[in-house]
Amino acid sequence: MTTEKIILRSLLGHEVERPPFWFMRQAGRFLPEYRKIRASVRGFLDLCYNSELAEEVTLQPVQRFDTDAAILFADILLVPHALGQDLAFLEGEGPVLDPIRNISGLDALRPEGLLEKLSPIFSTVERLARSLAPEKALIGFAGAPWTVATYMVEGRASRDYPNIKNWAYGDPAGFGKLVSLLEDATAQYLIFQANAGADALQLFDTWAGVLPADMQERWVVQPTKRIVDSVRKVHPNIPIIGFPKGIGPGLIRYANITGVSAVGLDTSMDPAWAAKYIQPICGIQGNLDPGLLSAGGDTMLASANEIIDDLKSGPHIFNLGHGIWPTTDPNHLADLVAMIRNYRYSRLD
Ligand code: CP3
């Protein structure tokens, strides 16, 4: 496969002259141009379902920072919303859902309406596939079942995850029905994003790390593997990036079993460790602390340089260890981008 897209070349294991880069939450409140569009609509969901505006905010960071990829502007909670669960994003509070606490709550979900309700998202992807320059990749995404289920069951962001743990540990067969439903919905959603023109896909499993190792196997690794297998049946070559935040050395098993093309490395992980134990299996994406980006300056640049040096002997997509904070000065990101763009791998092979 020949492609001008440096991210895809890297993910396919081809030689690249510098690390490709994009940033989690690159479209968002830290950009004044995003805040302007956001202020023109009533709620965050109205922005997600408006293909024209969603296209515009997706392109904003690509235009400002010349990132190598655009990430579709949407949210992981659109899947539960499209399944029929009530969802609102409240100012200063984040997402609020009408919680599902047990198996009888599943009756309220309507999987048959999923793709129809998500059709504006596929229109956004189609528009972006047309408008992006040929060297830019379009990354589609979804939340992984465990992380999406935490919001569906807790009804909001949580600290201890009491309701989902009581259900998953107390009635694994019943909870497994919710996870299985989410596996199917997520695979369909990702397949349709790829049909509409997404070049690569990312699965966000932000809360994977709140589970003990054996439960990570059941609720993180196996569901991810089943989603990857389903997507690859339809799109055999599409790169898939998995981001199971907080699982530490569990990343080795995740990389081996799920079949993802690359794993996102969270802030806490040592890139030199990942070079040794993960890069022989798959690519790495990450992992500058968003706090270092917020602080900016030479400390940020030195840390970023070290990450690139540590990961230069295998596929590496530069990114953060988690999303950009809304309070970040966009000039810090411009400084970081200038450094990465000028970096040259010295390997001769
Ligand atoms: O630029 C991008 O990365 C693309 C768009 C994107 C958003 N959310 C837009 C968004 C992506 C990839 C996500 C993923 C997402 N959403 C995750 C996984 C990644 C992560 O950050 O851990 C999660 C857990 C969610 C759920 C979610 N969405 C929460 C908890 C919140 C509230 C907290 C917050 O940051 O406000 C959101 C809202 C949200 N999603 C915003 C944006 C730009 C802010 C809302 C606004 O602009 O009004």
Residues whose N, C-alpha, C, O or C-beta is under 5 A from the ligand:
A	BS01	CP3	F23 M24 R25 Q26 A27 G28 R29 F44 I71 L72 F73 A74 D75 I76 G94 P95 F204 T206 G323
